[in-house]
Amino acid sequence: MKIGTIDIGTNSMRLLIADYIDSKIENRKKYVNTTRIGQGVDENGYISDEAIKRNIDALKDFSDMCREEGCRSIYCMGTSALRDSKNGQEFVKIAKQEAGIDVDIINGQEESNLGFRGVLEGIDGSKEILVIDIGGGSTEFIIGDVNGINFSKSENVGALRMTEKFLMTDPIDEYEFESMSKFIEDEISGTLEIIKEREIDKLVGIGGTITSLSAINQELEEYSMEKIHNSQVSKKEIENILQNLKKMTLNDKKNLKGLQPKRADIITAGVKILNIIMEKLEIESIYVSEYDNLEGLMCHKSKTMS
């Protein structure tokens, strides 16, 4: 049975279309549209009219694609920006009226659960692993194994949120960058202290920041799920990429191999979040998963429906 799952994230909207056969996901196709629903939400608490229109248009396109592909069901979740905005429910209503899609706004805990569930579809989880998902508005930390989740926390530091809050200059100003770094460290230090006490077998990363980082590291001319999935990026490689990004103008970043131009303005903040996590936890490399909360949502919904 063919299913479509949609994630309305702070920075981008993503779609997975796949066959769900005998509790397995097959023939995966993924699509992304940088729709920035979270633009300005931190500043005024509301999703702007332009952002609503942009996202409803994208939702209609994704809905059409699902129907063309013959999807039996379409499931859609909204994350950080929809959680934090005062008019998130208004967006849900418009999405139903105009795109015919039911948007379920999920909390940080549910987001973590779905992300972890997705990762387990594409990786060995026999030992305890730490999964991090650096999104546009928040970063999820999840520790668990095949038997389930043992710890999870959602922190309000994300690539778009940190960029809007701190990075105003092009190229990036050192003082702004240091202010952002200190803020991130202060925000996530409590969570990192808890994680340090656990015996983590490996660190796995999901989400646009981390898949982009792997694509940059491999200098991919064209994005490839196969080349990204289960790739590894070392702490040293991340430091080198970060130093280069800090010096680059926005225009340079837009032309960087492996990086989607629409992610160019927020990639530095996203990579810095990861850099801090790995530094503080003294972890030498990260595994990149192309299976994430979209796969998690598909498994969850399919099991509850069957």
C-alpha atoms as one frame of an Amber mdcrd trajectory, in Angstrom:
protein
   0.000   0.000   0.000   1.348   3.403  -1.024   1.406   6.125   1.660   2.417
   9.782   1.757   3.788  11.475   4.891   4.416  15.216   5.164   6.460  17.142
   7.736   5.848  20.899   8.017   9.073  22.018   9.646  10.164  25.518  10.653
  12.443  25.855   7.628  11.115  23.380   5.077   8.219  21.135   4.174   9.136
  17.579   3.257   7.267  14.702   1.654   7.901  10.953   1.670   6.024   8.699
  -0.727   6.666   4.990  -0.262   5.150   1.518  -0.282   4.473   0.042   3.137
   4.616  -3.734   2.696   4.790  -6.315   5.515   5.873  -3.685   8.057   8.657
  -2.512   5.735   9.133   0.772   3.867  10.075   0.277   0.226  10.536   2.406
  -2.921  11.116   5.605  -0.949  10.884   8.955  -2.740  11.535  12.200  -0.863
  10.819  15.783  -1.835  11.621  19.056  -0.084  10.359  22.617  -0.430  11.955
  25.449   1.590   8.760  27.114   2.790   9.991  28.884   5.972   6.777  28.731
   7.981   8.787  29.802  11.032  10.096  33.040   9.540   9.565  35.787  12.121
   7.597  33.585  14.562  10.119  34.205  17.355   9.867  37.964  16.843   6.100
  38.463  16.858   4.591  35.100  17.825   2.590  34.695  14.612   2.999  32.925
  11.289   2.806  35.707   8.694   0.152  35.767   5.956   2.863  35.294   3.307
   4.264  32.247   5.142   0.759  30.772   5.445   0.164  31.236   1.709   3.589
  29.783   0.808   2.981  26.715   2.924  -0.610  26.127   1.810   0.562  26.289
  -1.839   3.309  23.761  -1.086   0.849  21.540   0.775  -1.482  21.552  -2.242
   1.430  20.569  -4.506   2.428  17.718  -2.194  -1.185  16.583  -1.893  -1.489
  16.496  -5.710   1.743  14.484  -5.962   0.434  11.935  -3.438  -2.789  11.523
  -5.379  -0.945  11.199  -8.711   1.207   8.455  -7.174  -1.927   6.669  -5.943
  -1.332   7.075  -2.201  -4.051   5.420  -0.159  -3.449   7.724   2.800  -1.689
  11.046   3.446  -0.519  11.895   6.961   0.830  15.307   7.883   2.542  16.650
  11.012   3.541  20.172  12.048   6.489  20.748  14.371   8.317  23.593  16.149
   6.987  26.736  14.412   3.380  25.527  14.430   3.751  24.564  18.109   5.153
  27.963  19.068   2.948  30.283  16.994  -0.271  31.810  18.306  -2.080  31.152
  15.021  -1.017  27.526  14.441  -4.626  26.303  14.682  -5.704  28.859  12.096
  -3.158  27.341   9.698  -4.547  23.846  10.448  -8.042  25.056   9.534  -6.904
  26.632   6.239  -4.896  23.497   5.343  -8.024  21.380   5.732 -10.218  23.811
   3.757  -7.840  24.544   0.880  -5.588  21.477   0.585  -7.860  18.828   2.105
  -5.063  17.806   4.481  -5.383  17.150   8.220  -2.336  18.685   9.902  -1.508
  17.229  13.296   0.604  19.620  15.400   2.828  17.338  17.449   4.747  18.187
  20.623   8.517  17.841  21.085   8.165  14.441  22.729   6.120  13.034  19.839
   8.569  14.528  17.337  11.469  12.796  19.113   9.602   9.470  19.179   8.846
   9.597  15.460  12.409  10.625  14.573  13.845   7.748  16.593  11.389   5.269
  15.147  12.385   6.352  11.638  16.093   5.970  12.387  15.580   2.389  13.598
  14.118   1.544  10.173  17.475   2.258   8.554  20.133   1.468  11.179  21.130
  -1.201  13.703  19.840  -0.170  17.103  20.837  -3.196  19.159  22.995  -0.982
  21.415  22.031   2.370  22.894  22.355   5.217  20.382  21.946   8.992  20.600
  19.888  10.523  17.779  19.928  14.265  17.208  17.640  16.144  14.853  18.694
  19.751  14.228  15.645  21.416  12.720  14.844  25.003  11.835  13.242  25.830
  15.181  14.390  23.162  17.615  16.879  20.363  18.213  15.665  16.980  19.449
  17.882  14.692  21.532  16.804  11.034  21.778  18.585   8.115  23.465  17.342
   4.570  22.994  17.684   1.184  21.345  15.441  -1.396  19.667  13.510  -1.768
  22.917  12.456   1.876  22.916  13.401   5.373  24.036  15.186   5.874  27.364
  15.560   9.666  27.251  14.361  12.479  25.006  14.427  16.262  25.134  13.473
  19.005  22.697  15.487  22.235  22.949  14.464  25.516  21.318  17.675  25.977
  19.367  17.370  25.468  15.612  19.199  26.639  12.492  16.594  29.209  11.375
  15.779  30.385  14.919  19.465  31.008  15.795  20.164  32.726  12.460  17.232
  35.128  12.910  18.183  35.831  16.513  21.924  36.429  16.076  23.431  36.411
  12.584  22.648  39.745  10.902  25.897  40.393   8.998  27.253  39.033   5.718
  29.827  37.556   5.970  29.176  36.522   9.582  30.456  38.887  12.264  32.660
  37.193  14.895  30.927  38.900  17.839  27.472  37.810  16.608  28.784  34.279
  16.062  30.273  34.088  19.578  27.053  35.473  21.127  25.069  32.779  19.308
  27.518  30.054  20.368  27.295  31.069  24.031  23.487  31.140  23.860  23.365
  27.624  22.338  25.783  26.270  24.961  23.759  27.770  27.819  20.454  26.458
  26.409  21.529  22.857  25.902  24.095  22.382  28.707  21.605  20.710  31.085
  20.578  18.165  28.463  24.201  17.445  27.523  25.079  16.808  31.190  22.366
  14.121  31.352  23.576  12.538  28.080  27.209  12.449  29.300  26.208  10.023
  32.053  25.032   7.393  29.546  27.054   4.844  27.610  26.333   5.823  24.015
  27.348   3.359  21.308  27.047   5.846  18.448  25.731   9.280  17.483  23.232
   9.398  14.606  22.058  12.633  12.977  18.862  13.335  11.032  17.361  16.462
   9.462  18.372  18.987   6.826  21.385  20.484   8.593  23.065  17.118   9.043
  22.224  15.636   5.633  23.452  18.914   4.034  26.662  18.691   6.043  27.319
  15.199   4.688  26.574  16.378   1.125  29.020  19.307   1.562  31.632  16.953
   3.010  31.273  14.616   0.022  31.089  17.580  -2.399  28.034  16.054  -4.047
  27.048  17.687  -7.331  23.604  16.149  -6.937  21.889  15.042  -3.728  21.811
  11.261  -3.352  19.907   9.474  -0.561  22.123   6.414  -1.065  25.365   8.370
  -0.634  24.054  10.274   2.385  22.514   7.355   4.301  24.952   5.778   6.771
  27.721   8.179   5.730  30.015   9.411   8.492  31.353  12.907   9.224  34.195
  13.377  11.708  34.477  16.151  14.287  37.567  17.450  12.460  35.708  17.588
   9.121  32.841  19.482  10.801  35.290  22.003  12.301  36.909  22.591   8.890
  33.530  23.075   7.168  32.429  25.461   9.940  35.570  27.602   9.623  34.995
  27.865   5.857  31.303  28.731   6.251  32.108  31.529   8.713  34.356  33.249
   6.152  32.025  32.842   3.178  29.521  35.403   1.935  25.927  34.242   1.474
  26.542  34.180  -2.262  29.567  31.885  -1.821  27.461  29.504   0.258  24.734
  29.431  -2.396  27.338  28.080  -4.827  28.834  25.565  -2.416  28.856  21.974
  -3.690  26.379  19.814  -1.773  24.375  22.689  -0.285  20.899  23.648  -1.481
  20.974  27.435  -2.138  17.794  27.939  -0.067  19.548  26.530   2.998  22.654
  28.706   2.545  21.649  31.434   5.016  20.982  29.076   7.941  23.581  26.318
   7.463  26.291  27.967   9.605  24.060  28.166  12.681  22.962  24.557  12.178
  26.524  23.271  11.861  27.555  25.251  14.969  24.806  23.558  17.016  26.181
  20.158  15.953  29.770  21.281  16.583  28.920  22.281  20.174  27.090  18.985
  20.843  30.024  16.886  19.617  32.631  19.020  21.425  30.824  18.860  24.759
  30.058  15.143  24.495  33.586  14.389  23.192  32.211  12.346  20.301  34.551
  11.940  17.333  32.118  11.246  14.486  28.441  11.249  13.535  26.537   8.751
  11.369  24.020  10.353   9.032  20.586   8.771   8.578  18.264   9.416   5.657
  15.504   7.724   7.637  13.838  10.211   9.970  10.467  11.337  11.346   8.782
  10.914   7.927   9.533   7.180   8.014   8.639   7.181  11.708   5.237   8.715
  10.977   4.613   6.183   8.203   5.376   3.227  10.515   3.375   4.680  13.387
   0.263   5.425  11.323   0.398   2.165   9.379   0.644   0.098  12.554  -2.163
   1.975  14.290  -4.393   1.640  11.210  -3.771  -2.059  10.633
